[in-house]
């Protein structure tokens, strides 16, 4: 019998949930479903990234709504793949990050999800809250995917980098000598998505088309790149706590056309990755890209331009479509939890040691 897990991922892009059925023995995805968030839920989750009125009540309701969205994805996956509930060992569920403040005695990370409700509706064991144990051990709680990237993309003898372009960008560094590194780079899609939503009412800038109509502002780019986060050495992680439209608005210069700001934001997304890769893995000759930003042709081209000598390719060219990688990673982390295997890499997160990650809600 196949060792089957379901992985559920909703990231900082807030575009909805990707779910995969994952064969942990063969390390392959056998089914995929994407379910957008209802607009009202997406808007509420975005607002909950900042302090507001009656937060506890609203966050609890949003966690319930995320659980129902996740349960619908599970149901659709089982139906599409003709899989029974009792054939799935567990669901690995990320939850929706609304706060990420790791580090120090009072560090924490919050992913909204009612795991008990998801287990009740899905009828399958649920492993969630996968970041908190690493934070409790002094780590960043992110990124958690480099160990999975090593398992599926690692290549002995050569340095390979894997880049996830979600709302935030993060790099996994798979060194040829077996070492694995990783960290968040900065904003990928979150600022571009927010800016085009404000000015054109669109959820995202398809293929970077609007950015292509503008010109990069060197002054604005320099101001944005002066953010201290970019100069921090790994381990480091970030999110919408830092990179949001208020952060951008405070740095805008008067007189810039909206399309020029969008062009500059795309350049920022490419530069913070390219600068980090050159600094942390100068011998890399391959960059495997996943996440929604991998579908932005202009962003991919700028990465290629900024990284001469590095082959910038979609993860699809390496056997895993761009919208399935992160969900598959959380299925893999659920498998690690069930096997009582550590899921974190202290060299990546800065945790005090290896830890089994997650909390279980039995079916």
C-alpha positions as CSV (number, residue, x, y, z in Angstrom):
1,X,0.0,0.0,0.0
2,X,1.3,3.5,-0.8
3,X,2.4,5.7,2.0
4,X,0.0,8.5,1.2
5,X,-0.2,12.0,2.8
6,X,-2.1,15.2,1.9
7,X,-0.3,18.5,2.0
8,X,-2.1,21.8,2.3
9,X,-0.5,25.2,1.8
10,X,-1.8,28.7,1.8
11,X,0.9,31.2,1.7
12,X,1.5,35.0,2.0
13,X,0.2,35.6,-1.5
14,X,-3.3,34.9,-0.1
15,X,-4.5,33.4,-3.4
16,X,-6.0,30.3,-1.8
17,X,-5.0,26.8,-0.9
18,X,-3.0,24.3,-2.9
19,X,-3.5,20.7,-1.9
20,X,-1.6,17.6,-3.1
21,X,-1.8,13.9,-2.6
22,X,1.8,12.8,-2.0
23,X,3.2,9.3,-2.1
24,X,6.0,9.5,0.5
25,X,7.6,6.3,-0.6
26,X,8.0,7.3,-4.3
27,X,8.3,11.0,-3.4
28,X,5.8,12.0,-6.1
29,X,2.6,14.0,-6.2
30,X,-0.3,11.9,-7.5
31,X,-3.0,14.6,-7.3
32,X,-3.3,18.4,-7.0
33,X,-6.2,20.8,-6.3
34,X,-6.2,24.6,-6.0
35,X,-9.1,26.3,-4.3
36,X,-9.2,30.1,-4.1
37,X,-10.2,31.9,-0.9
38,X,-13.5,33.6,-1.0
39,X,-12.8,37.3,-1.5
40,X,-14.2,38.2,1.9
41,X,-11.9,35.7,3.6
42,X,-8.9,36.9,1.7
43,X,-9.6,40.5,2.7
44,X,-10.1,39.5,6.3
45,X,-6.8,37.5,6.4
46,X,-5.0,40.5,4.9
47,X,-6.4,42.9,7.5
48,X,-5.6,40.4,10.3
49,X,-1.9,40.8,9.4
50,X,-2.1,44.2,11.3
51,X,-3.5,45.1,14.7
52,X,-7.2,45.8,14.7
53,X,-10.5,45.8,16.6
54,X,-11.8,42.6,18.2
55,X,-8.9,40.6,16.8
56,X,-9.3,37.5,18.8
57,X,-12.9,36.9,17.8
58,X,-12.2,37.7,14.1
59,X,-9.1,35.6,14.0
60,X,-11.0,32.6,15.5
61,X,-13.7,32.9,12.8
62,X,-11.1,33.2,10.1
63,X,-9.3,30.1,11.4
64,X,-12.6,28.3,11.1
65,X,-13.1,29.5,7.6
66,X,-9.5,28.5,6.6
67,X,-10.3,25.0,8.0
68,X,-13.4,24.7,5.9
69,X,-11.5,25.8,2.8
70,X,-8.9,23.2,3.6
71,X,-11.5,20.5,4.2
72,X,-13.0,21.3,0.8
73,X,-9.6,20.8,-0.8
74,X,-9.2,17.5,0.9
75,X,-12.6,16.3,-0.3
76,X,-11.9,17.4,-3.9
77,X,-8.5,15.7,-3.8
78,X,-9.9,12.4,-2.5
79,X,-12.6,12.4,-5.2
80,X,-10.3,13.4,-8.0
81,X,-7.8,10.6,-7.2
82,X,-10.4,7.9,-6.1
83,X,-8.7,7.7,-2.7
84,X,-10.4,6.7,0.5
85,X,-10.0,8.6,3.8
86,X,-8.5,5.5,5.4
87,X,-5.8,5.3,2.7
88,X,-4.3,8.6,3.8
89,X,-1.9,8.5,6.8
90,X,-2.3,12.2,7.7
91,X,-2.9,15.7,6.4
92,X,0.0,18.2,6.8
93,X,-1.6,21.6,7.0
94,X,0.3,24.9,7.1
95,X,-2.4,27.3,8.2
96,X,-2.5,31.0,7.2
97,X,0.3,33.1,8.7
98,X,-0.9,36.4,10.1
99,X,2.0,37.1,12.5
100,X,5.6,36.1,12.4
101,X,7.8,37.4,15.2
102,X,10.5,34.8,16.0
103,X,13.6,35.2,18.0
104,X,14.2,35.7,21.7
105,X,12.4,34.6,24.8
106,X,9.0,35.9,23.6
107,X,9.3,34.8,19.9
108,X,6.2,33.4,18.3
109,X,4.6,32.6,15.0
110,X,0.8,32.5,14.3
111,X,-0.8,30.5,11.5
112,X,-4.6,30.7,11.6
113,X,-6.2,27.2,11.3
114,X,-8.7,25.3,13.5
115,X,-7.0,22.0,13.3
116,X,-9.7,20.2,15.3
117,X,-12.3,21.4,12.9
118,X,-10.3,20.3,9.9
119,X,-9.8,16.8,11.4
120,X,-13.6,16.7,12.2
121,X,-14.5,17.6,8.6
122,X,-11.8,15.7,6.7
123,X,-12.0,12.5,8.7
124,X,-8.2,12.2,8.6
125,X,-5.5,12.8,11.2
126,X,-4.3,16.4,10.9
127,X,-0.7,17.6,11.6
128,X,-0.5,21.4,11.9
129,X,1.2,24.2,13.9
130,X,4.4,23.0,12.2
131,X,6.5,26.1,12.9
132,X,6.0,26.7,16.7
133,X,8.3,24.0,18.0
134,X,11.3,25.3,16.0
135,X,10.5,28.9,17.3
136,X,10.3,27.5,20.9
137,X,13.8,26.1,20.4
138,X,15.1,29.5,19.5
139,X,14.7,29.2,15.7
140,X,13.0,31.3,13.1
141,X,10.4,28.7,12.4
142,X,11.1,29.3,8.7
143,X,11.9,28.3,6.1
144,X,11.0,24.7,6.8
145,X,11.2,23.5,3.2
146,X,15.0,23.2,2.6
147,X,15.1,19.6,3.9
148,X,12.4,18.7,1.5
149,X,14.1,20.5,-1.3
150,X,17.2,18.5,-0.5
151,X,15.3,15.3,-0.8
152,X,13.8,16.1,-4.2
153,X,16.2,18.5,-5.9
154,X,19.6,17.8,-4.2
155,X,22.4,16.9,-6.6
156,X,25.6,15.4,-5.3
157,X,28.7,17.3,-6.3
158,X,27.2,20.6,-7.4
159,X,25.7,23.6,-5.7
160,X,22.0,24.0,-6.5
161,X,19.6,26.7,-5.1
162,X,15.9,26.4,-4.9
163,X,13.8,29.6,-4.9
164,X,10.2,29.8,-3.8
165,X,8.5,33.0,-5.1
166,X,5.3,33.3,-3.0
167,X,4.3,36.5,-1.2
168,X,7.8,36.3,0.3
169,X,10.8,34.8,-1.4
170,X,12.9,32.1,0.3
171,X,16.1,30.3,-0.9
172,X,17.2,26.8,-0.1
173,X,20.9,26.2,-0.6
174,X,21.8,22.6,-1.5
175,X,25.5,22.5,-1.4
176,X,27.3,19.8,-3.4
177,X,29.2,18.7,-0.2
178,X,25.9,17.8,1.5
179,X,25.4,20.9,3.5
180,X,21.9,22.6,3.4
181,X,21.1,26.2,4.0
182,X,18.2,28.5,3.6
183,X,16.5,31.8,4.5
184,X,13.9,34.3,3.5
185,X,15.2,36.9,1.0
186,X,12.4,39.5,1.1
187,X,9.2,40.4,-0.8
188,X,8.4,38.4,-3.9
189,X,4.8,39.0,-4.9
190,X,3.2,40.6,-1.9
191,X,4.1,44.2,-2.7
192,X,3.5,43.9,-6.4
193,X,0.2,42.2,-5.8
194,X,-0.9,44.9,-3.3
195,X,0.2,47.8,-5.5
196,X,-1.7,46.5,-8.6
197,X,-4.7,45.8,-6.5
198,X,-4.7,49.4,-5.3
199,X,-4.3,50.9,-8.7
200,X,-6.0,48.5,-11.1
201,X,-8.2,46.3,-8.9
202,X,-6.3,43.1,-10.1
203,X,-5.1,40.3,-7.9
204,X,-1.7,40.1,-9.5
205,X,0.4,41.5,-12.4
206,X,0.0,38.8,-15.0
207,X,3.5,37.9,-16.5
208,X,4.8,41.3,-15.2
209,X,2.9,43.0,-18.0
210,X,2.1,46.2,-16.0
211,X,5.6,46.4,-14.6
212,X,6.9,46.2,-18.2
213,X,5.2,49.5,-19.0
214,X,7.1,51.3,-16.3
215,X,10.7,52.3,-15.7
216,X,12.7,51.4,-12.6
217,X,13.4,54.3,-10.3
218,X,17.0,54.0,-9.1
219,X,16.3,56.3,-6.2
220,X,13.3,54.4,-4.9
221,X,15.1,51.0,-5.5
222,X,18.0,52.2,-3.4
223,X,15.7,53.4,-0.6
224,X,13.9,50.1,-0.6
225,X,17.1,48.0,-0.6
226,X,18.3,50.1,2.4
227,X,15.9,48.1,4.6
228,X,18.1,46.6,7.3
229,X,16.5,43.1,6.8
230,X,18.4,42.7,3.5
231,X,21.7,43.2,5.2
232,X,21.1,40.6,8.0
233,X,23.0,37.4,7.8
234,X,21.1,34.1,7.9
235,X,19.3,32.6,9.7
236,X,16.5,35.1,9.0
237,X,12.8,35.1,8.1
238,X,10.2,37.7,7.4
239,X,6.6,38.3,6.3
240,X,3.9,40.8,5.9
241,X,4.7,42.0,9.4
242,X,7.5,44.0,7.7
243,X,6.8,44.0,4.0
244,X,3.4,45.6,3.4
245,X,2.0,48.6,1.5
246,X,2.4,50.8,4.5
247,X,6.2,50.0,4.5
248,X,6.2,50.9,0.8
249,X,4.1,54.1,1.2
250,X,6.5,55.5,3.8
251,X,9.4,55.2,1.3
252,X,7.7,56.5,-1.9
253,X,9.0,59.7,-3.5
254,X,6.5,62.2,-4.9
255,X,5.9,62.3,-8.6
256,X,6.4,58.6,-9.4
257,X,4.0,57.1,-11.8
258,X,2.2,53.9,-10.5
259,X,3.7,51.8,-13.3
260,X,7.2,53.0,-12.4
261,X,6.6,51.9,-8.8
262,X,5.5,48.5,-10.1
263,X,8.6,48.2,-12.2
264,X,10.7,49.1,-9.2
265,X,9.0,46.5,-7.0
266,X,9.6,43.8,-9.5
267,X,13.3,44.8,-9.7
268,X,13.4,44.8,-5.8
269,X,12.0,41.2,-5.8
270,X,14.7,40.1,-8.3
271,X,17.5,42.0,-6.7
272,X,17.0,40.8,-3.1
273,X,17.2,37.2,-4.4
274,X,20.2,37.7,-6.7
275,X,22.2,39.6,-4.1
276,X,21.5,36.9,-1.5
277,X,22.4,34.1,-3.8
278,X,25.7,35.7,-4.9
279,X,26.6,36.3,-1.2
280,X,25.6,32.9,0.2
281,X,26.3,30.5,-2.7
282,X,28.5,32.1,-5.3
283,X,29.3,28.8,-7.0
284,X,25.6,28.1,-7.8
285,X,25.0,27.3,-11.4
286,X,21.4,26.2,-11.1
287,X,18.4,28.0,-9.6
288,X,15.2,26.0,-9.5
289,X,12.2,28.3,-9.1
290,X,8.7,27.4,-7.7
291,X,5.7,29.4,-6.4
292,X,3.4,31.7,-8.2
293,X,6.2,34.1,-9.1
294,X,7.8,31.4,-11.3
295,X,4.9,32.2,-13.7
296,X,5.9,35.8,-14.0
297,X,8.0,35.8,-17.1
298,X,9.4,39.3,-16.6
299,X,10.5,38.4,-13.0
300,X,12.2,35.2,-14.2
301,X,14.0,37.1,-17.0
302,X,15.3,39.7,-14.5
303,X,16.6,36.9,-12.3
304,X,18.4,35.4,-15.3
305,X,19.8,38.9,-16.2
306,X,21.1,39.4,-12.7
307,X,22.6,36.0,-12.4
308,X,24.8,35.4,-15.4
309,X,26.1,31.9,-15.6
310,X,23.2,30.5,-13.5
311,X,20.5,28.4,-15.2
312,X,17.2,29.8,-13.9
313,X,14.5,27.1,-14.5
314,X,11.0,26.3,-13.3
315,X,10.7,23.4,-10.9
316,X,8.4,21.9,-13.5
317,X,11.5,21.1,-15.6
318,X,12.7,19.1,-12.6
319,X,9.5,17.0,-12.2
320,X,7.4,19.1,-9.8
321,X,5.1,21.9,-11.0
322,X,5.6,25.3,-9.4
323,X,2.2,25.3,-7.6
324,X,2.8,21.9,-6.0
325,X,6.2,22.2,-4.3
326,X,5.2,23.9,-1.1
327,X,2.1,21.7,-0.5
328,X,4.2,18.6,-1.1
329,X,6.7,19.9,1.5
330,X,4.0,20.0,4.2
331,X,2.8,16.5,3.3
332,X,6.4,15.4,3.7
333,X,6.6,17.2,7.1
334,X,3.5,15.4,8.2
335,X,5.2,12.1,7.3
336,X,8.2,13.2,9.4
337,X,5.9,13.9,12.3
338,X,4.2,10.5,12.1
339,X,7.6,8.8,11.9
340,X,8.9,10.9,14.9
341,X,11.6,12.3,12.7
342,X,12.9,15.9,13.0
343,X,11.5,18.2,10.4
344,X,13.7,21.3,10.9
345,X,17.3,22.0,10.0
346,X,19.0,24.0,12.8
347,X,21.6,25.3,10.3
348,X,18.7,26.9,8.5
349,X,16.4,28.2,11.2
350,X,18.9,28.7,14.0
351,X,17.1,26.4,16.4
352,X,19.0,24.8,19.3
353,X,18.7,21.4,17.7
354,X,16.7,19.0,15.7
355,X,13.0,18.9,16.6
356,X,9.9,16.9,15.7
357,X,7.5,19.5,14.3
358,X,3.8,19.8,14.6
359,X,0.7,19.1,16.7
360,X,-1.7,16.2,16.1
361,X,-5.5,16.4,15.8
362,X,-6.6,12.8,15.4
363,X,-9.5,12.0,13.1
